[in-house]
């Protein structure tokens, strides 16, 4: 059964459901509910909700809805089984590679490394190659090499961090070459040292090149792809976009962000009524020998050797031509990561310790890494046996903790700093922490709301201090941290809560909105961590709590930049936890990442959900209580409600389209706020 036939099945089911809904509502005397659309107002949505409540008391409608849900469940399982079987077949028999000789491919970072190899290999397949790089000399060398072999290539010098330059360059390409049908966002940098040694310039540049440039190129080229109803977007994530690595905290954040952007954009276009034929491929390479990985090490060089640029380029092109949604280099890494995500965290850590692979800091002297040794067979066997024993223990402990959670720590001696404490979840957390006896430091850009939170806590005989701070301004954060240290003391619990959520399609998001989303939702985490983490390490006691979101677990329609930012938070927390876990000082710092469903704080302006009793908006007081409970129990990950984390982990085992079917069945998300 081909994809066209799958679409026909979906269309037939949709017609059946819509006809049945119309007939049922007509018989019951209830007007049919109009379909959701981006122009519906909040008032209209409210009236529909009222009609729904009225219809829910009609026995005929209730019976019909139950039958409809059962029908949808059967369809879901039927199609899921088909997709799983098809996925298993395609693991052995890959889809055919399509011809790309008639395509125009744009490759960023084409002047060197994988970008150059991609350019040469695409040209060898007869593709017209558009080489884009900030280095004019090396870019022209790539173009010259292609033309010398009889290929067709064009070179354009462009700083990918400059949105206007990107737009102007893409306009020239359209006028001089034609419409780009394959976009490969390849350009990237990788500063390799501890987070506390990374400068503001390094962190900003890493995100500008590795993340924001993706938005500018997609916004410039996707409209033409949509017009011609044909296109393919390929992005380079990394193995560091699947798991966290020490010395790569910002880099891991960017590569997780790329995952979120692609998942959300794919979902956004899938929900488009026009059903555009745009494909997406995300690539997760292991360390590639391009010079980007300056000081790699591995315990098993024959098993985990650095990938040659030629081999990496060939694998990327093959994945794009076959229409794969995801591909790792080597292939088994993707399956390995999926497997370990279903096991306790420490099982994965033990396996990582056994492999002992990664990068040394590029700021340290070139001394041999302690883990890089020649192990004899006996020691290797001992290591493997010890790892397996610990795996069994961690698995049993994890099962035990599902029934008997860890005891909750007291916080009455802690100083808790909460960003965005003036309203919503931040305010609720501040009040609840104060009730538990903690000293609360409230930080918000809105002085009036922040003061109100502090006043309320003090009226309830709690201990609170308020500081006005713009979390997007690194210097303000540093200055505020000094004041907090002098006036209150060393912060032992940091809750990075502040966030914004523009809710409309990517092509309607402005540069200002995208940049501000990442400034508040991501960059502020770095500035706060760099300001408060040293004090925690010195005191050998601390806990970092970061707000991700359900949008940091899966891509959602109308939330492309937001999803990117929340995936980034996941990557930052995983990488920083790993960095401190491997720190020789073994600092007693804990980490908790929180994934809330939609919380009723006003941030989700136009939510919709098919099953409001199962997936209702979470009350901010309930969310705050769950977050505090997770932090006090030392949980690494917390979802609200709890089952979302388990559901996401299980669904990730299956082909991606099974997750898509589940999202369609649950039909939960947010409408465009435009």
LUMLUMKOL-332076 format. One line per 5 residues: their letters; for each residue x, y, z of C-alpha. Coordinates in nm, 2 decimals. Each point is the difference from the previous one (the first is absolute). Example, Ala and Ser with C-alpha at 12.3 -4.5 7.8 and 13.67 -1.06 7.14 Angstrom:
AS> 1.23/-0.45/0.78 ~ 0.14/0.34/-0.07
This chain:
XXXXX> 0.00/0.00/0.00 ~ 0.15/0.33/-0.10 ~ -0.02/0.34/0.16 ~ -0.27/0.12/-0.24 ~ -0.21/-0.29/0.10
XXXXX> 0.06/0.09/0.37 ~ -0.12/0.35/-0.07 ~ -0.31/-0.14/-0.17 ~ -0.08/-0.20/0.31 ~ 0.04/0.31/0.21
XXXXX> -0.23/0.20/-0.23 ~ -0.26/-0.28/0.00 ~ 0.00/-0.01/0.38 ~ -0.02/0.38/0.03 ~ -0.30/0.00/-0.24
XXXXX> -0.17/-0.28/0.19 ~ 0.05/0.18/0.33 ~ -0.11/0.34/-0.12 ~ -0.32/-0.14/-0.16 ~ -0.09/-0.20/0.31
XXXXX> 0.06/0.31/0.21 ~ -0.23/0.21/-0.22 ~ -0.28/-0.27/0.00 ~ 0.03/-0.05/0.38 ~ -0.02/0.37/0.08
XXXXX> -0.29/0.05/-0.24 ~ -0.20/-0.28/0.16 ~ 0.07/0.13/0.35 ~ -0.10/0.35/-0.08 ~ 0.35/0.13/0.08
XXXXX> 0.18/0.21/-0.26 ~ 0.32/-0.15/-0.13 ~ 0.32/0.14/0.15 ~ 0.20/0.19/-0.27 ~ 0.35/-0.13/-0.05
XXXXX> 0.29/0.17/0.18 ~ 0.17/0.26/-0.21 ~ 0.27/0.26/0.05 ~ -0.25/0.29/-0.02 ~ -0.24/-0.11/0.26
XXXXX> -0.02/0.24/0.29 ~ 0.02/-0.08/0.37 ~ -0.37/0.09/0.03 ~ -0.10/-0.24/-0.27 ~ 0.20/-0.28/0.16
XXXXX> -0.18/0.07/0.33 ~ -0.34/-0.04/-0.17 ~ 0.10/-0.32/-0.16 ~ 0.11/-0.13/0.34 ~ -0.34/0.09/0.14
XXXXX> -0.17/-0.20/-0.28 ~ 0.23/-0.29/0.08 ~ -0.11/0.01/0.37 ~ -0.36/0.00/-0.11 ~ 0.04/-0.29/-0.24
XXXXX> 0.19/-0.20/0.26 ~ -0.33/-0.05/0.19 ~ -0.18/-0.15/-0.30 ~ 0.02/-0.38/0.02 ~ -0.01/-0.05/-0.38
XXXXX> 0.30/0.24/-0.04 ~ 0.19/-0.17/0.29 ~ -0.06/-0.34/-0.16 ~ 0.10/0.12/-0.34 ~ 0.32/0.16/0.14
XXXXX> 0.09/-0.32/0.18 ~ -0.04/-0.20/-0.33 ~ 0.21/0.26/-0.18 ~ 0.28/-0.02/0.25 ~ -0.01/-0.38/-0.02
XXXXX> 0.02/0.03/-0.38 ~ 0.29/0.23/0.03 ~ 0.18/-0.23/0.24 ~ -0.04/-0.29/-0.24 ~ 0.13/0.21/-0.29
XXXXX> 0.29/0.12/0.22 ~ 0.11/-0.36/0.08 ~ -0.06/-0.13/-0.35 ~ 0.21/0.27/-0.16 ~ 0.26/-0.02/0.28
XXXXX> 0.05/-0.38/-0.07 ~ 0.03/0.08/-0.37 ~ 0.26/0.27/0.06 ~ 0.20/-0.22/0.24 ~ 0.01/-0.29/-0.25
XXXXX> 0.09/0.24/-0.28 ~ 0.27/0.15/0.21 ~ 0.15/-0.34/0.08 ~ 0.00/-0.09/-0.37 ~ 0.17/0.33/-0.09
XXXXX> 0.27/-0.07/0.25 ~ 0.10/-0.29/-0.23 ~ -0.13/0.14/-0.33 ~ 0.06/0.37/-0.01 ~ -0.22/0.23/-0.21
XXXXX> 0.14/0.06/-0.35 ~ 0.24/0.30/-0.04 ~ -0.16/0.25/-0.22 ~ 0.17/0.19/-0.28 ~ 0.13/0.35/0.09
XXXXX> 0.14/0.10/-0.33 ~ -0.27/0.25/-0.06 ~ 0.03/0.16/0.35 ~ 0.16/0.32/0.12 ~ 0.17/-0.07/0.33
XXXXX> 0.12/0.28/0.24 ~ 0.26/-0.10/0.25 ~ 0.12/0.23/0.28 ~ 0.36/-0.02/0.12 ~ 0.10/-0.14/-0.35
XXXXX> 0.35/0.14/0.01 ~ 0.15/-0.28/0.21 ~ -0.07/-0.33/0.19 ~ -0.32/-0.18/-0.05 ~ -0.15/0.29/-0.19
XXXXX> 0.27/-0.02/-0.27 ~ -0.04/-0.38/-0.02 ~ -0.38/0.03/-0.03 ~ 0.04/0.25/-0.28 ~ 0.24/-0.21/-0.20
XXXXX> -0.21/-0.32/0.04 ~ -0.33/0.17/-0.09 ~ 0.17/0.15/-0.31 ~ 0.12/-0.34/-0.10 ~ -0.37/-0.11/0.01
XXXXX> -0.09/0.27/-0.25 ~ -0.15/0.24/0.25 ~ 0.04/0.38/-0.04 ~ 0.19/0.10/0.32 ~ -0.02/0.34/0.17
XXXXX> 0.29/0.04/0.23 ~ -0.04/0.24/0.29 ~ 0.27/0.09/0.25 ~ 0.13/0.30/0.19 ~ 0.35/-0.07/-0.13
XXXXX> 0.01/0.12/-0.36 ~ 0.33/-0.16/-0.09 ~ -0.08/-0.36/0.12 ~ -0.35/0.02/-0.14 ~ 0.14/0.09/-0.35
XXXXX> 0.24/-0.28/0.03 ~ -0.29/-0.24/0.04 ~ -0.18/0.15/-0.30 ~ 0.31/-0.02/-0.20 ~ 0.05/-0.37/0.09
XXXXX> -0.35/-0.08/-0.11 ~ 0.03/0.18/-0.33 ~ 0.34/-0.16/-0.07 ~ -0.18/-0.34/0.01 ~ -0.27/0.12/-0.24
XXXXX> -0.26/0.07/0.27 ~ -0.23/0.30/0.04 ~ 0.06/0.23/0.30 ~ -0.05/0.35/0.12 ~ 0.17/0.17/0.30
XXXXX> -0.14/0.27/0.23 ~ 0.17/0.16/0.29 ~ -0.24/0.04/0.30 ~ 0.02/0.04/0.37 ~ -0.27/-0.24/0.11
XXXXX> -0.05/0.18/0.33 ~ -0.12/0.31/-0.18 ~ -0.37/-0.05/-0.09 ~ 0.00/0.28/-0.25 ~ 0.30/-0.13/-0.18
XXXXX> -0.16/-0.35/-0.01 ~ -0.32/0.15/-0.15 ~ 0.19/0.21/-0.26 ~ 0.23/-0.30/-0.09 ~ -0.30/-0.23/-0.05
XXXXX> -0.17/0.26/-0.22 ~ 0.31/0.01/-0.22 ~ 0.01/-0.38/-0.02 ~ -0.37/-0.01/-0.11 ~ 0.06/0.26/-0.27
XXXXX> 0.34/-0.13/-0.12 ~ -0.03/-0.38/0.05 ~ -0.36/-0.09/0.07 ~ -0.22/-0.14/0.28 ~ 0.19/-0.20/0.25
XXXXX> -0.16/-0.34/0.05 ~ 0.25/-0.14/0.25 ~ 0.13/0.20/0.30 ~ 0.28/-0.14/0.21 ~ 0.06/0.20/0.32
XXXXX> 0.35/-0.12/0.06 ~ 0.20/0.30/0.14 ~ 0.10/-0.04/0.37 ~ 0.26/0.07/0.26 ~ 0.09/-0.19/0.32
XXXXX> 0.19/0.17/0.29 ~ 0.12/-0.28/0.22 ~ 0.05/0.09/0.36 ~ -0.20/0.02/0.33 ~ -0.30/0.22/0.02
XXXXX> 0.15/0.22/0.27 ~ 0.29/0.07/-0.24 ~ -0.22/0.09/-0.30 ~ -0.02/0.37/-0.08 ~ -0.32/0.18/-0.09
XXXXX> 0.13/0.05/-0.35 ~ 0.07/-0.37/-0.05 ~ -0.35/-0.10/0.13 ~ -0.18/0.25/-0.21 ~ 0.20/-0.08/-0.31
XXXXX> -0.06/-0.37/0.04 ~ -0.38/0.06/0.01 ~ 0.01/0.26/-0.28 ~ 0.17/-0.25/-0.24 ~ -0.13/-0.33/0.12
XXXXX> -0.36/0.09/0.06 ~ -0.12/0.35/-0.10 ~ 0.15/-0.03/-0.35 ~ -0.24/-0.30/-0.06 ~ -0.30/0.23/0.05
XXXXX> 0.13/0.27/-0.24 ~ 0.07/-0.25/-0.28 ~ -0.33/-0.18/0.05 ~ -0.19/0.32/0.00 ~ 0.18/0.11/-0.31
XXXXX> -0.03/-0.32/-0.20 ~ -0.31/-0.19/0.13 ~ -0.26/0.23/-0.17 ~ 0.13/-0.08/-0.34 ~ 0.01/-0.37/0.08
XXXXX> -0.37/0.03/0.11 ~ -0.09/0.17/-0.32 ~ 0.15/-0.27/-0.22 ~ -0.13/-0.26/0.25 ~ 0.34/-0.17/0.00
XXXXX> 0.30/0.03/0.24 ~ 0.22/-0.17/0.25 ~ 0.17/0.15/0.31 ~ 0.30/-0.18/0.15 ~ 0.16/0.11/0.32
XXXXX> 0.31/-0.11/0.18 ~ -0.06/-0.08/0.36 ~ 0.26/-0.22/0.17 ~ 0.04/-0.29/0.24 ~ 0.01/0.30/0.25
XXXXX> -0.36/0.06/-0.10 ~ -0.10/-0.34/0.14 ~ 0.20/-0.01/0.32 ~ 0.19/0.25/0.22 ~ 0.38/0.03/-0.01
XXXXX> 0.24/0.17/0.23 ~ 0.17/0.31/-0.13 ~ -0.28/0.04/-0.26 ~ -0.28/0.16/0.20 ~ -0.09/0.28/-0.24
XXXXX> 0.07/-0.22/-0.30 ~ -0.23/-0.28/0.13 ~ -0.27/0.27/0.06 ~ 0.02/0.10/-0.36 ~ -0.01/-0.35/-0.14
XXXXX> -0.30/-0.09/0.21 ~ -0.16/0.32/-0.12 ~ 0.05/-0.11/-0.36 ~ -0.19/-0.32/0.08 ~ -0.29/0.20/0.15
XXXXX> -0.02/0.24/-0.29 ~ -0.01/-0.28/-0.26 ~ -0.26/-0.20/0.19 ~ -0.22/0.31/0.05 ~ 0.03/0.13/-0.35
XXXXX> -0.08/-0.35/-0.14 ~ -0.31/-0.01/0.22 ~ -0.10/0.35/-0.10 ~ 0.01/-0.08/-0.37 ~ -0.17/-0.33/0.05
XXXXX> -0.29/0.19/0.16 ~ -0.02/0.23/-0.30 ~ -0.32/-0.06/-0.19 ~ 0.19/0.03/-0.33 ~ 0.21/-0.30/0.10
XXXXX> 0.32/0.13/-0.16 ~ 0.25/-0.26/-0.12 ~ 0.29/0.13/0.21 ~ 0.23/-0.27/0.15 ~ 0.23/0.03/0.30
XXXXX> 0.31/-0.19/0.10 ~ 0.20/0.05/0.33 ~ 0.35/-0.14/0.01 ~ 0.19/-0.11/0.31 ~ 0.37/-0.05/-0.08
XXXXX> 0.25/-0.14/0.24 ~ 0.34/0.19/0.01 ~ 0.10/0.08/-0.36 ~ 0.36/0.06/-0.09 ~ -0.03/0.36/-0.13
XXXXX> 0.21/0.18/0.26 ~ -0.31/0.10/0.20 ~ 0.07/-0.27/0.26 ~ 0.34/0.12/0.11 ~ 0.09/-0.24/0.28
XXXXX> -0.21/-0.32/-0.02 ~ 0.06/-0.31/0.20 ~ -0.16/-0.35/0.01 ~ 0.07/-0.32/0.18 ~ -0.09/-0.21/-0.31
XXXXX> 0.14/0.18/-0.30 ~ -0.08/-0.29/-0.24 ~ -0.36/0.00/0.11 ~ -0.06/0.38/0.04 ~ 0.26/0.14/-0.24
XXXXX> -0.05/0.35/-0.14 ~ -0.22/0.01/-0.31 ~ 0.17/0.11/-0.32 ~ -0.16/0.31/-0.16 ~ -0.05/-0.19/-0.33
XXXXX> -0.18/-0.28/0.18 ~ -0.22/0.24/0.20 ~ -0.09/0.20/-0.31 ~ -0.10/-0.32/-0.19 ~ -0.22/-0.12/0.29
XXXXX> -0.17/0.34/0.02 ~ -0.08/0.01/-0.37 ~ -0.12/-0.36/0.01 ~ -0.24/0.08/0.29 ~ -0.13/0.31/-0.19
XXXXX> -0.05/-0.19/-0.32 ~ -0.19/-0.28/0.17 ~ -0.22/0.25/0.20 ~ 0.11/-0.12/0.34 ~ -0.13/0.22/0.28
XXXXX> 0.30/-0.07/0.23 ~ 0.34/-0.16/-0.06 ~ 0.30/-0.04/0.22 ~ 0.36/-0.05/-0.11 ~ 0.08/-0.29/0.07
XXXXX> -0.36/-0.13/-0.04 ~ -0.01/-0.20/0.33 ~ 0.03/0.31/0.22 ~ -0.36/0.10/-0.05 ~ -0.12/-0.35/0.10
XXXXX> 0.24/-0.01/0.29 ~ -0.12/0.34/0.13 ~ -0.37/-0.10/-0.03 ~ 0.07/-0.32/0.19 ~ 0.19/0.17/0.29
XXXXX> -0.27/0.27/0.03 ~ -0.24/-0.28/0.12 ~ 0.24/-0.10/0.28 ~ 0.09/0.18/0.32 ~ 0.23/0.30/-0.05
XXXXX> 0.29/-0.16/0.19 ~ 0.00/-0.30/-0.24 ~ 0.08/0.23/-0.28 ~ 0.26/0.18/0.20 ~ 0.17/-0.34/0.08
XXXXX> 0.01/-0.09/-0.36 ~ 0.14/0.34/-0.09 ~ 0.27/-0.05/0.26 ~ 0.09/-0.34/-0.15 ~ 0.04/0.15/-0.35
XXXXX> 0.18/0.30/0.14 ~ -0.03/0.22/-0.31 ~ -0.02/0.37/-0.03 ~ 0.20/0.32/-0.03 ~ 0.26/0.16/0.23
XXXXX> -0.01/0.37/0.07 ~ 0.17/0.21/-0.26 ~ 0.13/0.23/0.27 ~ 0.20/-0.26/0.19 ~ 0.35/-0.12/-0.07
XXXXX> 0.02/-0.30/-0.22 ~ 0.04/-0.26/0.27 ~ -0.12/-0.36/-0.05 ~ -0.35/-0.06/0.12 ~ -0.02/-0.23/0.30
XXXXX> -0.26/-0.22/-0.17 ~ 0.21/-0.05/-0.32 ~ 0.19/-0.31/0.08 ~ 0.07/-0.34/-0.15 ~ -0.21/-0.25/0.19
XXXXX> 0.08/-0.36/-0.01 ~ -0.28/-0.26/-0.06 ~ -0.03/-0.09/0.37 ~ -0.06/0.36/0.12 ~ -0.25/0.05/-0.28
XXXXX> -0.19/-0.31/0.10 ~ 0.00/0.12/0.36 ~ -0.13/0.35/-0.11 ~ -0.28/-0.16/-0.20 ~ -0.11/-0.23/0.28
XXXXX> 0.01/0.28/0.25 ~ -0.21/0.22/-0.23 ~ -0.26/-0.28/-0.05 ~ -0.03/-0.05/0.37 ~ -0.05/0.37/0.05
XXXXX> -0.26/0.01/-0.28 ~ -0.20/-0.27/0.18 ~ 0.02/0.20/0.32 ~ -0.10/0.33/-0.16 ~ -0.29/-0.17/-0.18
XXXXX> -0.13/-0.16/0.32 ~ 0.05/0.33/0.19 ~ -0.19/0.18/-0.28 ~ -0.30/-0.24/0.03 ~ 0.01/0.03/0.37
XXXXX> -0.01/0.38/-0.02 ~ -0.31/-0.01/-0.22 ~ -0.18/-0.14/0.30 ~ 0.20/0.16/0.28 ~ 0.13/0.34/-0.11
XXXXX> 0.31/0.15/0.17 ~ -0.07/0.20/0.32 ~ -0.05/0.37/-0.04 ~ 0.28/0.22/0.14 ~ -0.08/0.29/0.22
XXXXX> 0.07/0.35/-0.14 ~ -0.03/0.21/0.31 ~ 0.38/0.07/-0.01 ~ 0.01/0.07/-0.38 ~ 0.01/0.33/-0.18
XXXXX> -0.22/-0.04/-0.31 ~ 0.03/0.24/-0.30 ~ -0.29/-0.01/-0.24 ~ -0.01/0.20/-0.33 ~ -0.33/0.12/-0.12
XXXXX> -0.13/0.01/0.36 ~ -0.24/0.28/-0.06 ~ -0.28/-0.21/-0.15 ~ -0.11/-0.35/-0.11 ~ 0.19/-0.30/0.10
XXXXX> 0.29/0.21/0.13 ~ -0.22/0.17/0.25 ~ -0.16/-0.33/0.11 ~ 0.34/-0.16/0.05 ~ 0.12/0.30/0.20
XXXXX> -0.30/-0.01/0.23 ~ 0.02/-0.38/0.05 ~ 0.38/0.00/0.06 ~ -0.06/0.27/0.26 ~ -0.26/-0.21/0.17
XXXXX> 0.25/-0.28/0.02 ~ 0.24/0.23/0.19 ~ 0.24/0.09/-0.28 ~ 0.14/0.35/-0.05 ~ -0.13/0.11/-0.33
XXXXX> 0.17/0.23/-0.24 ~ -0.25/0.13/-0.25 ~ 0.14/0.13/-0.34 ~ -0.22/0.16/-0.26 ~ 0.02/0.28/-0.26
XXXXX> -0.34/0.13/0.12 ~ 0.08/0.18/0.33 ~ -0.37/0.04/0.11 ~ -0.09/-0.37/-0.05 ~ 0.32/-0.11/0.16
XXXXX> -0.05/0.23/0.30 ~ -0.35/-0.14/0.04 ~ 0.13/-0.35/0.02 ~ 0.26/0.10/0.26 ~ -0.26/0.19/0.20
XXXXX> -0.24/-0.30/0.00 ~ 0.27/-0.23/0.13 ~ 0.09/0.24/0.28 ~ -0.36/0.04/0.09 ~ -0.02/-0.38/0.04
XXXXX> 0.31/0.03/0.23 ~ 0.23/-0.14/-0.26 ~ 0.35/0.13/-0.09 ~ 0.04/0.16/-0.34 ~ 0.21/0.25/-0.19
XXXXX> -0.08/0.16/-0.34 ~ 0.24/0.11/-0.27 ~ -0.10/0.16/-0.33 ~ 0.21/-0.15/-0.29 ~ -0.02/-0.04/-0.38
XXXXX> 0.11/-0.36/-0.04 ~ 0.10/0.06/-0.36 ~ 0.27/0.24/0.12 ~ 0.31/-0.19/0.12 ~ 0.15/0.29/0.18
XXXXX> -0.32/0.07/0.19 ~ -0.01/-0.36/0.11 ~ 0.36/0.01/0.12 ~ -0.06/0.32/0.19 ~ -0.32/-0.14/0.15
XXXXX> 0.19/-0.32/0.11 ~ 0.25/0.22/0.19 ~ -0.29/0.18/0.18 ~ -0.17/-0.33/0.09 ~ 0.33/-0.14/0.14
XXXXX> 0.06/0.31/0.21 ~ -0.36/0.05/0.12 ~ -0.13/-0.36/0.03 ~ 0.27/-0.25/-0.04 ~ 0.10/-0.29/-0.23
XXXXX> -0.28/-0.13/-0.22 ~ -0.04/-0.37/0.04 ~ -0.30/-0.06/-0.22 ~ -0.02/0.18/-0.34 ~ -0.33/-0.03/-0.18
XXXXX> 0.02/0.13/-0.36 ~ -0.36/0.06/-0.06 ~ -0.04/0.32/-0.22 ~ -0.12/-0.07/-0.35 ~ -0.21/0.13/-0.29
XXXXX> -0.20/-0.18/-0.27 ~ -0.08/0.17/-0.33 ~ -0.26/-0.23/-0.16 ~ -0.03/0.02/-0.37 ~ 0.15/-0.16/-0.32
XXXXX> 0.38/0.04/-0.05 ~ -0.04/0.20/-0.32 ~ -0.20/0.26/0.20 ~ 0.25/0.02/0.29 ~ 0.21/0.32/-0.01
XXXXX> 0.37/0.01/0.06 ~ -0.06/0.19/0.32 ~ -0.24/-0.27/0.13 ~ 0.24/-0.28/-0.08 ~ 0.30/0.17/0.15
XXXXX> -0.20/0.10/0.31 ~ -0.13/-0.36/0.05 ~ 0.35/-0.13/0.01 ~ 0.14/0.29/0.21 ~ -0.26/-0.07/0.27
XXXXX> -0.06/-0.37/-0.03 ~ 0.36/-0.11/-0.06 ~ 0.28/0.26/0.03 ~ -0.12/0.12/0.34 ~ 0.07/-0.35/0.13
XXXXX> 0.36/0.03/-0.09 ~ 0.04/0.34/0.17 ~ -0.17/-0.12/0.31 ~ 0.19/-0.32/0.02 ~ 0.33/0.18/-0.05
XXXXX> -0.10/0.24/0.28 ~ -0.12/-0.24/0.26 ~ 0.16/-0.34/-0.07 ~ 0.35/0.10/0.13 ~ -0.15/0.08/0.34
XXXXX> -0.18/-0.33/0.01 ~ 0.32/-0.19/-0.09 ~ 0.20/0.19/0.27 ~ -0.27/-0.09/0.25 ~ -0.02/-0.35/-0.14
XXXXX> -0.37/0.01/0.01 ~ -0.25/0.11/-0.26 ~ -0.29/-0.08/-0.23 ~ -0.08/0.13/-0.34 ~ -0.36/-0.02/-0.12
XXXXX> -0.08/0.09/-0.36 ~ -0.34/0.04/-0.17 ~ -0.02/-0.18/-0.33 ~ -0.34/-0.10/-0.13 ~ -0.20/-0.27/-0.16
XXXXX> 0.12/0.20/-0.31 ~ 0.35/-0.11/0.10 ~ -0.10/-0.36/-0.04 ~ -0.17/0.01/-0.34 ~ -0.06/0.26/-0.27
XXXXX> -0.33/0.19/0.00 ~ -0.18/0.21/-0.26 ~ 0.03/0.38/0.03 ~ 0.29/-0.03/0.24 ~ 0.32/-0.05/-0.21
XXXXX> 0.23/0.24/0.17 ~ -0.15/-0.08/0.34 ~ 0.05/-0.37/-0.05 ~ 0.36/0.07/-0.11 ~ 0.06/0.19/0.32
XXXXX> -0.15/-0.27/0.22 ~ 0.19/-0.28/-0.16 ~ 0.31/0.22/0.05 ~ -0.07/0.01/0.38 ~ 0.00/-0.38/0.00
XXXXX> 0.34/-0.01/-0.17 ~ 0.15/0.26/0.23 ~ -0.11/-0.18/0.31 ~ 0.11/-0.34/-0.12 ~ 0.34/0.13/-0.10
XXXXX> 0.06/0.20/0.31 ~ -0.10/-0.29/0.22 ~ 0.25/-0.22/-0.18 ~ 0.27/0.27/0.02 ~ -0.03/0.02/0.38
XXXXX> -0.04/-0.38/0.03 ~ 0.34/-0.04/-0.15 ~ 0.16/0.29/0.19 ~ 0.28/-0.12/0.22 ~ -0.14/0.20/0.30
XXXXX> -0.33/-0.20/-0.02 ~ -0.21/0.30/0.10 ~ -0.33/-0.08/0.17 ~ -0.21/0.18/-0.26 ~ -0.34/-0.14/-0.11
XXXXX> -0.20/0.07/-0.31 ~ -0.37/-0.02/-0.07 ~ -0.15/0.07/-0.34 ~ -0.38/0.06/-0.01 ~ -0.23/-0.07/-0.29
XXXXX> -0.34/0.15/0.07 ~ -0.31/-0.04/-0.22 ~ -0.19/0.32/-0.06 ~ -0.03/0.19/0.32 ~ -0.29/0.25/0.05
XXXXX> 0.22/0.31/0.05 ~ -0.11/0.19/-0.31 ~ 0.31/-0.11/-0.20 ~ -0.22/-0.25/-0.19 ~ -0.24/0.25/-0.15
XXXXX> -0.21/-0.23/-0.23 ~ 0.04/-0.36/0.11 ~ -0.21/-0.28/-0.14 ~ -0.03/-0.36/0.11 ~ -0.22/-0.29/-0.10
XXXXX> -0.01/-0.16/0.35 ~ -0.02/0.29/0.25 ~ -0.06/-0.24/0.29 ~ 0.32/-0.19/-0.08 ~ 0.22/0.28/-0.13
XXXXX> -0.14/0.31/0.17 ~ 0.19/0.32/0.06 ~ 0.21/-0.04/0.31 ~ -0.06/0.24/0.28 ~ 0.31/0.21/0.08
XXXXX> -0.03/-0.10/0.37 ~ 0.00/-0.37/-0.09 ~ 0.30/0.05/-0.24 ~ 0.19/0.18/0.27 ~ -0.06/-0.27/0.26
XXXXX> 0.11/-0.27/-0.25 ~ 0.32/0.19/-0.08 ~ 0.09/0.06/0.36 ~ -0.08/-0.36/0.08 ~ 0.23/-0.12/-0.28
XXXXX> 0.28/0.23/0.11 ~ -0.02/-0.11/0.36 ~ 0.00/-0.37/-0.10 ~ 0.30/0.06/-0.22 ~ -0.17/-0.12/-0.32
XXXXX> 0.20/0.06/-0.32 ~ -0.31/0.04/-0.22 ~ -0.35/0.10/0.09 ~ -0.30/0.02/-0.23 ~ -0.33/0.15/0.09
XXXXX> -0.21/-0.21/-0.01 ~ 0.24/-0.29/0.09 ~ -0.11/-0.24/-0.28 ~ 0.12/0.23/-0.28 ~ 0.36/-0.08/0.06
XXXXX> -0.06/-0.38/-0.01 ~ -0.23/0.04/-0.30 ~ 0.26/0.19/-0.20 ~ 0.27/-0.25/0.09 ~ -0.21/-0.29/-0.11
XXXXX> -0.12/0.16/-0.32 ~ 0.36/0.09/-0.10 ~ 0.07/-0.37/-0.03 ~ -0.24/-0.03/-0.30 ~ 0.03/0.17/-0.34
XXXXX> -0.06/0.37/0.01 ~ -0.33/-0.02/-0.18 ~ -0.14/-0.20/0.29 ~ 0.05/0.31/0.22 ~ -0.16/0.21/-0.27
XXXXX> -0.31/-0.23/0.00 ~ -0.02/0.03/0.38 ~ 0.02/0.38/-0.02 ~ -0.28/0.00/-0.25 ~ -0.21/-0.22/0.22
XXXXX> 0.05/0.21/0.31 ~ -0.04/0.32/-0.21 ~ 0.15/0.23/0.26 ~ 0.20/0.33/-0.06 ~ -0.03/0.37/-0.05
XXXX> -0.15/0.21/-0.27 ~ 0.18/0.29/-0.17 ~ -0.03/0.32/0.21 ~ -0.02/0.20/-0.32
